[in-house]
Amino acid sequence: MDIASRLSVSYYKDIATISEDHKVYIVQHIQTGKIFIKKILDVYNKSIYDYLLSNPILHTPRIHALYENANSLEIIEDYISGDTLEDLLSHGTHFNEIQIKNIISQLCLIIKDLHNCNPEIIHRDIKPSNIILSPSGEVYLLDFNAAKYYSNQKDEDTSLLGTKGYAAPEQYGFGISTPQTDIYAIGMLLKELTSHMIPQGKSYDSEFESIISKCTKLDAKERYKDVDSILRVLNKSKLPNNNRSNKPEWTKFLPPGFRSLSPLSMILSGIGYASLFWICLSMSSTTDSGVVLMIERIGILLFFLSIIFVSSNYLNIQMSFPPCRTQNVLLRIIAVLFLDILIFLAFAMILYFLVAIAS
C-alpha cells in the first residue's frame, strides 16, 4: 500500500455528490477549505494520471493527489467553474460562427499540448460533456479515463474506450489510436456545434464544412496530420482569433497586467505598481515610532495589492470563495466586492493589533 498517496487523498472530505453513477464528488481540503473534484475510476491508465500529476496541461483540471487500490483509482483534481457544452446545448444554447471558432481553436491548443508530450497522449474521448466553457469563455478539457500514450507497436486497439458518435473507426478495432483519433473527434464536435449554430437554418461557413469533412475521414491517413493544420485553416478565415493565446504555462504566475505579455499593458501596469509602491511607502504618520510607520506603510501596500490580485482573479483565487462561483455576472461582481470588503476588514484588524503591539 502506498501510504503517502493514501494520506494525500485523505486531506479531502466529501461535501456533495455530482454523480453517484460515475462516482464524481465535490470535496473540500480540510486545511485550506478549497474546493476540488474527486473521481473514483474503474477504467483508467494510471501512467497517464501520474504524468499529469507531475506535468499539468494548460486548460485541463490540475491533479493534486491520486491513490490506487486493488480495483480503482481515486483522483483529486481542480474544480472548474462553468458549464459543459453538453449542458449548454441541451438547454437550447446556440453558438454563432465566432463562438464556434473560439471553442474549436482553444480545444486544438489543448490537444496540441497533449500531442506534444513525449510520448504523445491521445485523449480518445473528446465530446461535449467533457468540455467546459467558463464564464469568461475559456475552454477546459476534462476526463482522461480513456487516454493512452501513442504507440505504433500494436496493429489495432484491443478495446473500445470512447463515446459512440465521437469515437473514430480505429477505436472500434479497425486500427491503432493515433493523434488523428482526436482529430476525428474534433471534427464530430464541430459538426455538433454547427448543427446548433445561429441563425437557425443558416448553412454554416464553408471552412467549417471542409474541416469537418477532412477531420472525419474513415482513413486516418486522410485526416489532418495535426491540430496545427486545423488552426491554420481557422485562422485564415475572417473571423476573430480565439481568446486563448498560446502563452507559456509560467505566464499565469505573472502579476495582473503582465500575464497578457502585451508591451502596452505591461508598461501601464508597471507604472501603476510603481506609483502604488511610492505612495504607500512614502506616506507620513502622526506617530513618532518608525516601527509603527513601517507597519502601516507595508500593511496598506499589501492591502491594495491583495485587492488587485483578488479582483483580477489571480490564479483563479476567486474560486476558493463559493459565492464567486455563480454563473450570474452581476451576482459574481457583488460577491467579489463582498470579498474585497472582507479583505479590508481583515487587514484593518491585523494592522490595529500590530500597531498596538508595536506601540
N, C-alpha and C positions, 0 to 999 in steps of 0.2 A: 504494500500500500504506500502511495506517495503522500506522506504526512504533510509536506509543505503545500502541495496542491490542494489537499483536502482542507487544510487550515485556511488557505486563501479564499475559498468559496464560502467558508463558514462565517465570514465577516458580513455577509449579506442576508437580511431577513426578508421573507416574503411579505408583501403588503397588499397585493392584488393579483388576480388571475386574468390574463389576457385570453388564453385559450387552453382549456384543460385537455382537449383532444390533442393539441400539438405541443402541450407541456411548455407553454410560454408564460412567464410571470413577471410582474413588476416587483423589484426588490429594492431595499434601501441599505446603504452601508451603515453599520451600527455605530461607527465613529464619526464619519463626516456628514451623515444624513443625506448624501447624494443618492439620486435615483438611477437605477440601472435596469437592464433586462436580463432575466435568467432563462436559459433554454436547456431542456434536457433532451438530448438527441439519441435516437436509437440507430439511425443510419448516418454515418459521417466518415470523414477521413481525418484522423487526429493529426496527422503530419501537417495538413493544411492549416488547422487551427493553431498548432504550435508555431508555424511560420508567421501567421497573422498576429499572434500574441507578441512576437518579437519584432515584427516588421509591419506596423499598421499601414493600411492602404487608405489614402485620402478619399473621403466621402463613402466610407464603409464604417459600420459600427466598430469602434475600437474595442478589442477584447482585453479585459482586465484580469481575468482568472479563469482557469478551467481545471476540471478534475474528472478523470476517467475511472469508472468502476468496472465490474465484470461485464455489464451489458449496455452501458450507456455513457455518454459524455455530457457533463454539466458545464456550461459556459456562462460567464458573466460578461456582458457587453454594454456599450453605451446605449442609453435611451435616446432615440432620435425623434425629435418633435416634428410632427407633420402628418400627412395623410398618404396612404398608399395610392398608387394610380388606380388600382382595382376599386378602392372605395370611392374615389372621385368619379370614376366612370360609371359605377353602379348607381351613384346618386345624381346622375344627369349632367355631370360636368362635360362641357365641350371645349376643346382646345382650338386656338387659331394656329395659323401656319408658324408664326413667330414662336409661340409657346412650344409647339411640337419640335421645332428645330432646336430650341434651347434644351429640351429634355433629352433628345437623342444625342446632341453634341456633348452634354455633360456626362451622359451614360457612356459614350465612347471613350471619354477621357479616363473614366474609372476602369473600364475594361482594358484600356491601353496600359494602365499601371499594372493590372493583373497579368497581362500577357508579356509585360517586360520583366516579370520576376524570373529568377533562374533556379529551377526550370519554370516554364510558363504555367500559370494557374488558369485552368479553364473553369468558369463558373458553372455552366451547364444548366442553370435554372433561372434565366432572365425572363421575367414575366411581370405583369402589373402589380401583383400582390407582393413582390419582392423589391419594389422600387418606391421610395418615399419622396414626396415633394414637400419640402419645408415651407413654412410661411413666407420666407424670403425668396422662394423659387429655386432653392438648391436641391439637387438630386442626390439621393443616397441609395446605394445598392445593398440589399440585405441577404441573409441566408446563404451560407456556403456548405450546406448539408450535402449537396450533390457535386461539389467542386472536386477537381482532381488535378494532379500535375500532368502536363502533356508528356507523353512518351510514345515514340514510334516503334516500340518493341512488340506491340500487340497487333494482331490483324483486325480485331474488332472489339467493341465494348462488350463486356461479359454480362451486364445487366442494365436495365433502363432506369436511370435516375434523371428525372426531369419532369416536365409537365406537358401533357398532350396539347398539341396546338402550338407549342413553342419549342419543343424538343426537335432537334434536327434528325434526319433519317438515320445517321450513323449511331444515334443514341438508342435505336431500336435493334441494334445488332448488325447494321449494314456497313460498319466501318469503325474507325477509331475516332474518338473525340479529339478535335484539334481547335486552334483559335477560330477556325471557320464555323465551329459548332456554336460559339457565342454570337458570331456574326449572323448566323441564321436566325437566332432568337431576336436579335436587334431588328432584323427585317420584319419578323412577325409582330413585334411590339409596335413598330412604326405603322404597320398595316392596321393594327387595332386602334391606334391613336387617330389615324386619318379617317377611320370609319366614324369617329365621334367629332370630326372637325367642324367648325363653324365658318361660314353659314352652312346650315344643313342642306344637303343636296348638291353642294358645290363640288365639282370634280377637283381633287386635290392637285397640288403642284406636281408638274411632270417630273421634277427631280426626285420627289418623294416616290413616285411610281417606279422610276428607274432604279432607285436604291432598293426598294422592296423586292423588285424582280431579281436583281443581282444577288442580294443577300440570301434569298430563299431558293437558290438553285439546288436541285436534288444532288447534283455532283458538287462536293465541297470544293473541288479544284476550280470550279467556275464562279465561285463567290469572290468577294473582295479578299485580297490577300491579308489585309489587316484593317483595323479600325481607322487608321490614319487615312486610308483611301476613302472611307465614308466621310470623314471630316473634311477632306479636300472638296468633295462634291458639295457638301452642305455649305462650305464657306465660299463657294463660287456663286451661290445664289445671292439675290438682292436682299434677303432677309438679314436682320441684325445678327451678329455673332452671339454665341451662348454667353451666359453671365457667369460662368465659372472659368476663370483663366487657368492655364496650366502652370501654376506657380509651384515652386518647391515647397515641400512639407514644412520646412523651418519658418516660412514667412508667417504662419499663423501665430508664432510667438512674438512677432514684432508688435510694438505698441500701436494703438489706434492711430490711423493717419499714415502709417508706414506699410501696412500689410498689402496694399494695392501695388506697391513699388512704383507708383506714379510720381515722377520728379516734382511736379507742381504740388501734389498733395503732401509729399514728404517735406518740401520746403516750408509750406504754410504751417504744417504740423510742428516742424522743428522750431519755427518762430513762436508758435503758441506755447509749446512746452518750455522754451527758454524764458518767455515772458512770465509764465506761471512760476517757474523756479525763482526768478529775480524778484517778483512781487512778494512771494511768500517768505523768502529767506532774507529780505531786506526790510520787512515790516518792523515797526517800532512797538514798544510796550511801555505801560506806565510803571512796570516793576523795575527795580534796580538789579534783580537777580539775572545773571547771564544764563544760568541753567534753565530757569523758568522761561526766559525769552526763546532759547533754542528749542525747548519742548513745544512751545506754542507754534513757532515757525515750522518745525518739522511736522507737527500734528496737522496743521492746516494744509500744508503741502500734500501730505498723504491723503487727507480727506478729499481734496479736489481731484487727485489722481484716481482715487477709488471711484468717485462719481463718473469720471470719464471712462474708466475701464468697464464698469458695470453697465453704464448706459449704452456703450458700444458693443455689449455682449462679448467681451474679450474671452477667448477660449470657451465660448458657449456657457459662460458663468451664469447667465440668467436661468438656465435650465435646472439649476440646483434650487431655485426658488419656485415651488409649484405653481403659484398664480401666474407666473410668466409663461407657462406652457400653453396657455389658451390660444386658440386659433383666431379669436376675435382681436383685430388690430387695436381698437380703442381700449378694450379691457387690458390688453398687454401693455399699452402705454401707461395706463393707470397703475398697473402692477409694478412697472419699472420705477415710476415716480414714488410709489409707496416704498419700494426697496431703497431708493435714494434717501428718503426720509429716515428710514431705519438706520442707514449708514451714518447719517448726520447725528442722530441721537446717540449712536454707539460711540462715535468719535468725541462728541461733546462730553459724555460721561467719562471716557478714558482720559481726556485732557484735564477734566476737572480733578480727577483723583491724582494724576501725575503731578499737576501743578501744586495741589495741596501737599503732596509728599515732599516735593522739591522745595516748597516754601518752608 
